[in-house]
Amino acid sequence: MTPKVEVYGTSFCRHCLAARQLLDARNISYTEYLIDLMPLERAEMLRRCGRKKVPQILINNVPIGGDEDLMALDASGELTKLVSVAD
């Protein structure tokens, strides 16, 4: 199963940019929802993540939090485990 990574953010948020840069640097593909350009996605983000602050990141439909949470997962090596393809 290929891991599914999703990022809810805005086009101008520096924290959203940091999250995208980390995922890009690790060659982790993701689906991005820019809630400033797609306003209906804000309600979906709130429903799925329960938070208003961006970015909100989900891995395999599980909310992991924002950019600092993503960076902590990366630093601990857990991010690699979460996005590894299961054989």
Secondary structure, DSSP 4 states (H G I P E B T S, - for coil): ----EEEEE-SS-HHHHHHHHHHHHTT---EEEETTT-THHHHHHHHHH---SS-EEEETTEEEESHHHHHHHHHHTHHHHHHSPP-
